[in-house]
């Protein structure tokens, strides 16, 4: 289809056209979370099936989206926004605490949000992979935001004397890769561990990245 259908204007049943559009879009995304994140999955879902699950028509679908890939893209961003919001809220609550407690609280909030609904794990770590160059670019862009967050926290820790001054970008990227890989494997049943064990291991890995290191072999830290 060349483009979206024209949107209605004016108020109906006390709601504006924008409010009705937002409500329809939300229903499509809720339906997509169920179908893409559970069964049958993104690749086996049709526009007709998604519209039926949302309780809307295919005409209304094309008023909101061009393709199912557009729905997956929007859902992937939404799931990431939820996780990012949880992490930032935990970071704000941990303001003033030592870096170890801040890092642990922030990552646990992220992990709880992502893993609290298995459908979110599947969207984030399974369904988005290999769909198209466009979605791969989006996935990497969101991944870069997590790297930026870790680097910002590392820089703040350096200022407080809690971490050694160095470029943390490669280490942060490696940590995010570990998170993605381990949570994916855990979701797939390839890691024989509880979620708490997985989270504990990742927290320790993160703290290992941020922990101060000696600048020279055998050098003592101040006050040691």
N, C-alpha and C positions, 0 to 999 in steps of 0.2 A: 504494500500500500504506500502511495507516494507521501502521504502525511496524515496527521491526525484530523479527525472530524472537528467541525466547529463546535466550540463549547457554548452551552446555553448561558444566557445572562439574566439578570433580574433575581427577585426573591421568590421562593416557593415554599409554602408551609413554614414560613418564618425563618428560613435559612437562605443565605446568599448563594449564588452560583459557586463561589469559591469554597464555601463550607460544604456544599454538596459534592463538589469535586474532590475535596480532601477526604471526605467520608468514603467515597467510592474507591479512591486510591488506597486508603487504609484497608478496605475490605479485600482488595486484590492482593495486597502485600500479606495480609493475614492468611489468606488462602494459599499464597505461594510459600509461606513459611511451612505450612503443613504439607503441601504436595512436594515441594522441592526438598524440604528438610527431612521428610519421612518417606512416604511412599506415594507415587512411584519414583520420585526424583525428578530433577529438572529435565533431563534428556528424554524422559518418557511422558512428560506432561504436555498436553495440547492447550491451545487457547480456549477451546470449548470446555475442556475439563476444568481449567482454572476459573473460567467465568461461572460455571455451574457451582463450583465449590464456594465462590464468593457470593453466590446468589444474585448475580448480575448477568447482563447479556454480553455477547461478543461485540455488539455495537458499542456498548459502554467501555469494553476493554480498549477498543481502538480510539476511543476518545481520550484515554489516559496514557496509552503506551503504543509504540509502533510494533514491537516484537516481544516475545517471551524473554529474550536476552535483556531487554530494557527492564523487565520486572526483576530478573535475577540481579542486575546491576544495582537497582534501587534497594533491593532487599539486602544485598551484601553491604551496602553503605549503612543501612539502618542497623543491622546487627553490629557492625563496627562502631557506630555511634553509641549504641547502648553500652558496649564494653568500655569504650573510651570514657563515657560519662561516669561509669562506675569507678574506673581507675582514678580519674581526676577528683571525684568526690572523696575517695579514700585518701588521696594525696593531700587534699585540703584539710581533712580531719587530722592527719598526722603531722601537720605543720609544727615545727619546732622539735620534733622527736629526732633521735639519732638516725643516721642513714640506714642502718640495718632494719630498724623498726619501720621506717618510712617505706623502704623497698618491699619488705615483706607484706605490709598492709596493702600497698598499692597493687602488687601482683596477685595477692589472694583475692582482692576485690575483682580484678579483671578475670581471673580464672573462674571464680564463682559465677560471674555473669555469663561467661561464654558456655560453661559446662552445665549451668543450672537447667538449661533446656537443650537436650541432645540435638534438636533440629538446628540450633544455632551453630553447634560444632560442625555439623554436616555442611551447612552453607559456607562457613568460613574456611574449612580445611578440605572439603571434598568437592562439592558441586561447582565451585568457582574455578577449579583448576582445569586448564586446557580447553576452555570454551571458545575463546577468541583472543586475538592480540589486544583488542580493546579492554576486555575484562582482566587480562594479565597486567596491563598497564595500570588499571585501577587497583588491582590487588597489591601491586608493588608500591603504588603511591600511598595507600593506607599503611602498608608495612613501614614506609619511610617515616610516617608520622610517629609510630611507636619508637623508631630509632631516635628521632629528634627528642622525644620525651625523655628517654633514658639519658641521652647526652646532656640535656638541660639539667637533669637531676644530678648527673655526675659533675657537671661544672659547678653547681651550687655546693655539692659536697666538697669539692676541691677548695672553694672559697672558705668553707668552714673548717678546713684542715682534716676532713674525714676521708679523703681519697687523694691518691697521688695525681699530680697534674700530668695529663697525657691526652692524646687523641683517643676518645672512647668510641668513635663511630664504627670501626671494624668490629670491636668487641660487642657493641650493642646490636649490630646486624647479625653477628653470630648467635647471640642470645635469642633474638627474635626467630631466627631459623630453627633453633633448638626447640623453642616453644611450639612453633607450627608443626614441626616434625613429630615431637613427642606426643602432643595432644591428638594429632591425627592418628598415630599408631595406637595410642590408648583407646581412642574411639573405635578403631577397627578391630580391637581385641588382640593386637600383636604384643602388647605390653602387659605382663602379668603383675599388676599392681593396682592398689586402690587409687582413686583420684587424689586423696590426701597425700599419698606417697609420691605421686607424680608432681604435685604442686610443691611439696617440700623440697624435692630434688631440684626443681627449677628455681625456687627461691634461693637455695644455696648457691646455685650457679650464678644467679644475678648478683648476690652479695660477693661472690668471688671476683666478679668483674670490677665491682666498685671498691673493694677493700684496698686500703693503702698498701703500697709495695715499697721495698727499699730501693733507693735510686742506684746504689752500688752494692755489689755482692759483699756481704759481711757488715754493711753499714748498720748502725743502730738508729732506731727511731728516736726523736727527741724525747727525753725523759725515761728512756729504756734503761 
